[in-house]
Each structure stands twice: as C-alpha cells, then as structure tokens.
Amino acid sequence: MERKKKRLIFRSAVLAILVGTLVFVLIINLNQDRPSLAEGAEAPNFKLDRLDENGAIELNDLEGQGVMINFWATYCEPCKEEMPHMQELYEEYEDQGIEIIAVSVDKNEFVINNFYNSLGLTFPSVHDRNETVMESYEIVPLPTSYFINPDGTIERIVKGPLTLERLDEYFQEILPEA
Amino acid sequence: MSNKTVKCECGHVNHEGTVLCEACGKPISGNQHIDGNDQNDVLEMRYEGSARRSKTYKRTIVDKTWGFFSSVKVGVWLIVITLIASSLGTIYPQEQFKNSPLPSSQFYEEEYGLTGKIFYQLGFHNMYDSWWYIVLVALIGISIIIASIDRFVPLRRALKNQSVKRNEIFVKRQRLVSENNTLNDEDLTSLKENLKKKRYKVSEEDGHIMAEKNRFSRWGPYVNHIGLIIILLAAIFRMFDLMHTEEYVWVREGETRVLPNTNQEYYIENTEFIYEEYDSNEEEQFRVALENVENPVPKNFQTNAIIYRSTEDTITGQLPDMEEVTRGQIRLNQPLTFDGFALYQAGTQLESEYRTIGFDLENDEETLGSFEFDTDEAPYSFELEDGLEVEVDNYFPELEFTDNGPSSFSKFPRNPGIIFSIENPETTNVERFFYLQEDVISLSDDNELNLSVSDIDRRSASGISITRDYTLPIFGLGAAIFMIGVVQGLYWYHRRIWIHPTESSYHIGVHTNKNWFGMKKELEEITKDTNVQSFHDQQELK
C-alpha cells in the first residue's frame, strides 16, 4: 500500500516535470518571434540631432505631449506620399501638444534635406545614422509609425502608410488633455 | 487492497508480473506469457525476468500515461514519425533560407509548383520551429526518460540481488548448457582458476558456483540515454538569447556598424575587404586544375575588422565613446572571437558600391579644376580653384527612373546618379550635368563647360554573422556521454556461468547478453583440461 502510493507520487512528479518542461519550451518558442515592443509598452528613449540645426531632440523631453515617431527613407515611395498629410495635420495639432519626429534611416543627410526642403516640411527631422534607433524600435517595413501617449507609453504601432483620416484619428488618441 | 504477489517454491515472494523468480530464477508459472516464454524454450533473460511495473499496473491515468511512454514500441514509432517529418522538411528550403524577396505564400508555389504549394500549406516551410515538431521531439524525450526509469530500476534490483543458488530449471534452460557432468574437485578448482584468469567474479554457496563479469555493460543503454537527454536540454538552452544568438550585419569598407543583439554595446569597423582568386601563373600546382574551369576560383574572402566596445551608457541614437576590444582578420571558417562572440565571414557584395567618383572640369582651352564626390559625405557643393563653385542639385545613390522621374531604389551607392550645376565664369550661365553609369551627360545643348569622370573607387560590402553559443559544450558533453554509453554496451559483454550440483552430477548453464560466438570460445578456454562436456547451443538446435 505504502509502496504503491509512493510510486504514484513519483510517477506523477516525473510526468509533471516533463510535461511542465514541454509547455515551457512551447511558450518560449511561441514568444521567440514576437516583438518585445507592443502597444502599451514604454517607448524606448532616444536622442538624435535635428537636421535643421536646432539642437537635438530627446523623446523623454517630450513627456506630456503626444508624439508620432515616423520611420521613413527617401527611397521609400509610400513614406514620401504620407509626408504631406503629416505636415497638414501638424499645422493643426502642433499647438494642441502633438509632436512629430520623422526619423530617416537614409545614409546621406543630403537626400533627406533635399526632399524635406522640397516639400517645405516643418516638423523635426532627424537622421538615424547608425540605425540604432531603428534597431531598438524593431523596424522591419518602411514606413512604420509609433504613436506615443503623453505618459510615454505606446498607443499604437502602424506598419505601412497612413491616410489623412487615419492619421487624424490616431492623433486624437494621443492628444494630451487640455 | 494489497499488492498482488507471487510466491516461488524457493520461498521468495516476487512482485506481480515477475517472469523469473528474483531469487532462484525459476520461471513463474502463468507469467511467462509476458515475454512469450514457452515451457521448453530457452529462458527469456531480458531485464532478468523482473517485473516491469508499467506492464502490470494500469489503474490510474498516471499509471496509464506512464505505461504508454514506457513502451519501446511507442518510442520507436515516435522516432520513426519524427524521422519522416524531419526528412520531409528538407525537401525544399526552410522559410529563413528561401533567399527570395517573394513572400512564402508565393515563393514555394512559383519555385516548385504543386508540391511546393503543398509543402507550404502543410506548414513544412517552418517545420523545425513548429509546435508540433517540438512536441514530437519532446515526446521522444519523455519516452526515453520514462522507459529508462522503468527498466533501469528493476534491472538494477535484479542484478544486485542475484543469488548464487539457482533453480535447476533456470540453469538447464539457459541457451548454452552442458548437462550431467561428472566433475572431481580438481576439475572444479581448475574451472574456478580459469574463470578468475578470465576476470570473472566467482562466488560460491553450498557447492553452487556463479561466475560473472562485465555487469557494467548492462548500464550502457541508460548512460546512452542520459547523453541524449543532455543533448535535448542543450537544445532547450539554445532557445535563450543568453545562451545562443545568431545575427547578421552588412558592413561596408570603411564603415563602423553596431553589432546587432549586443544591446548596442559592440561595434565593428570594416577596414578592408580582401578577395583573392587562385592564379595559375603564381601557383604552378593548380595550373592543370584551373585549365578546366571557366570561372575564376575564389581563394579567400577576408574582412579586416576592428571591434569596439562602448565605454559609457548613452541614449540610443548618440554615438558613445568607444575603446578597441580587438582587431583581426575574419576569413571563411576562421572567425574573430571576443567576449563570447564569434564573427564569421558569411557574405560578400564584391565591389558593389561606389566609394568616390572623381571629376575633371574644363572648358575649351584649359582645365578649370577637379573634385571628388564621396558617396558617404554627399556634400552640397564643391569649391574649386579660382572660386569656381559646383553645386550638387540632386543625388540618387541607386538610380532608377520611375514615372516621377529619377529616384533612388535604395540608400546604397550601387549605381549613383548625381546632378550638378556649375556657373560658367565666362558666360555666367548655369550649366547642368547629369552623372550616371560612369559617364556625364550635359542637360542642355549649349553647355560650354565639359565635365568628365576621371577616376572611380569602388568598395565591397562584407556580410558578417555574429554568433554567441554557450550551448556547444553542453551538446559536446551529451554526445560524449552518448558515445560512452554506446561503447560500454557494445564492446563489453555481461557474461554469467552457473555451475549447479545435483546429487550425482553437475549442470552448467551459461548466459551472455550478446556475442555468443565469443562466449563459446571463452568457454573452450575455461573448460580446457577438465571433464566438462562440450556445451550445446539450445537455440541453434531448433
């Protein structure tokens, strides 16, 4: 009787450890490809020099403002197409506490500025020369836009281009309370 | 409820399911069916005839599950299924190796047709990371562990508790038997001595003699399984970034890049890329071999690299202060290693990019100056001698023409296009030029200046794979233990000889777990110059 009980406990324990290990491995495997930056997480801080020579811009300094971080490049046609929409809404929302940071992953400042000036864009433009910001934001397709709440958490991640209506909607989501 | 037990005529109480009495070895009547044992056959000696618990108790779910995994049949099926699945996964490349810009949903069908489509739809393009494949391998692991426990415990018990005195039936129904020997004391002494010479451990009880050697050979399979389990554990450790990472980075000559997956702590600078081919003029021994090949044969792909490490915490985006960690040459299969990382030469874009393009500017009479366009700097203008200014209107690193005019396909200067405007000092007209494809064309007919390409400097991009793998020693350990188990089980044989006295004569029964031929030869030497009659092989006679 005693021995039978012991055996049952031993077998249950061994099976529990083995099945537990299997479940653990499956969970790890499932999370392997999942990006660590999800909506609701805190946006990683970064600091890049503004290309308009107005000093540097650091994300943490913008706390209290809703921030759109737009990753783009001059060789990305859809990126360039959404820029005028961003400019249009920037003029409307800038005073209400919305900031846009256009992070270019181009190689040369020449091409960034050339495009930027040709459209007369006014929101801050920065150059991620070493692609370190791009890496920490896990950017795969261009454009990718992060919408950051005034408290520094990620409200929304958009992979791909944005329409004017969508952009307007997303700005409303991160608009600081007046 | 009490455990069912079986009492042998020798008085020993055996567990239910026992095939051969633990003490005297007499077959338990009614239980021999378990291993297909018949009355007059040679005894089935597997697991010493001990009761494998899983074969007898199947009451609770735990017992049933245990019994399922304990089965060798189940284990073999799991291995067969996994083998078939693994081999199917190699028919077409796995997703990460498909090497195509096409998405997988199109790639497999377009490249391989219907079978490719099926391959993709069954999920075989991502087989080795799929949950069901992991479950299969895990089930094999569970089967190995449970089957080993289930066999090792009773076997060890049985071998530990062996008694010298065995039942007559046990001795007579061994495979190699010599019955009714008339032996005198001299014979017995000489037998014992011969056995000891052959490194047998000889024990005696009431005239019964048992000789045994190489029992440890029986543990071979279990040692082997421990090795397998360590290998599986190493595979689990490999899933963690801390133990194993593998990343890839392209770094151009002259460029410094952050090494991915190092928390932006390490940077690599490519100071030079070297590509060499076999040359039959320089190496006479290759002349004949090279005569038959059309394309040049590469000899060396090499990146001369410097590794830096940031010495301060910086905010992402800012370049930190850095110190040199190491420098060296990265060649194919000869990685550069530092701080647990290994950098391998893994890709080449040979001379694929323009580093600088030199230009000469002249009018009809004289040279007005020259300048060099550096694709990394991409300046806005050049100041020439005599205050002549060359403006860069536009620059396209990889020029292509779209509906919207010239644009760039990427940021890499693989096919630069540059538009210059220069004010002619004599006419004060602004003249525009378009550099493309290593040539300069005038953008208006009345240009009086002449811009031409003087020289071109190209550069290569080197693909470096960054790996950190602390699991390799664990894999090595597992493989070593695996091999020890194999050797232990294969090259030594567990041999036993029982000398059983009856009233008038002696029976001798012999058992070995493998290599009966060797056993017979050894018996010849042991029984040499004694009155032991020759052994007959009861299995062979049938």
Chai-1 contact restraints between the chains, C-beta under 6 A:
chainA,res_idxA,chainB,res_idxB,connection_type,confidence,min_distance_angstrom,max_distance_angstrom,comment,restraint_id
A,R11,B,V62,contact,1.0,0.0,6.0,A-B,restraint_1
A,R11,B,W66,contact,1.0,0.0,6.0,A-B,restraint_2
A,S12,B,V62,contact,1.0,0.0,6.0,A-B,restraint_3
A,L18,B,I142,contact,1.0,0.0,6.0,A-B,restraint_4
A,L22,B,A138,contact,1.0,0.0,6.0,A-B,restraint_5
A,V25,B,I236,contact,1.0,0.0,6.0,A-B,restraint_6
A,L26,B,W131,contact,1.0,0.0,6.0,A-B,restraint_7
A,I28,B,M239,contact,1.0,0.0,6.0,A-B,restraint_8
A,N29,B,I134,contact,1.0,0.0,6.0,A-B,restraint_9
A,N45,B,I315,contact,1.0,0.0,6.0,A-B,restraint_10
A,F46,B,T316,contact,1.0,0.0,6.0,A-B,restraint_11
A,F46,B,G317,contact,1.0,0.0,6.0,A-B,restraint_12
A,K47,B,I315,contact,1.0,0.0,6.0,A-B,restraint_13
A,K47,B,G317,contact,1.0,0.0,6.0,A-B,restraint_14
A,K47,B,Q318,contact,1.0,0.0,6.0,A-B,restraint_15
A,L48,B,G317,contact,1.0,0.0,6.0,A-B,restraint_16
A,Y75,B,S408,contact,1.0,0.0,6.0,A-B,restraint_17
A,Y75,B,S410,contact,1.0,0.0,6.0,A-B,restraint_18
A,Y75,B,K411,contact,1.0,0.0,6.0,A-B,restraint_19
A,D106,B,K411,contact,1.0,0.0,6.0,A-B,restraint_20
A,K107,B,K411,contact,1.0,0.0,6.0,A-B,restraint_21
A,N108,B,A378,contact,1.0,0.0,6.0,A-B,restraint_22
A,F110,B,A378,contact,1.0,0.0,6.0,A-B,restraint_23
A,F110,B,Y395,contact,1.0,0.0,6.0,A-B,restraint_24
A,N130,B,V258,contact,1.0,0.0,6.0,A-B,restraint_25
A,T132,B,V258,contact,1.0,0.0,6.0,A-B,restraint_26
A,T132,B,Q264,contact,1.0,0.0,6.0,A-B,restraint_27
A,T132,B,T316,contact,1.0,0.0,6.0,A-B,restraint_28
A,T132,B,G317,contact,1.0,0.0,6.0,A-B,restraint_29
A,V133,B,T316,contact,1.0,0.0,6.0,A-B,restraint_30
A,V133,B,G317,contact,1.0,0.0,6.0,A-B,restraint_31
A,S136,B,T316,contact,1.0,0.0,6.0,A-B,restraint_32
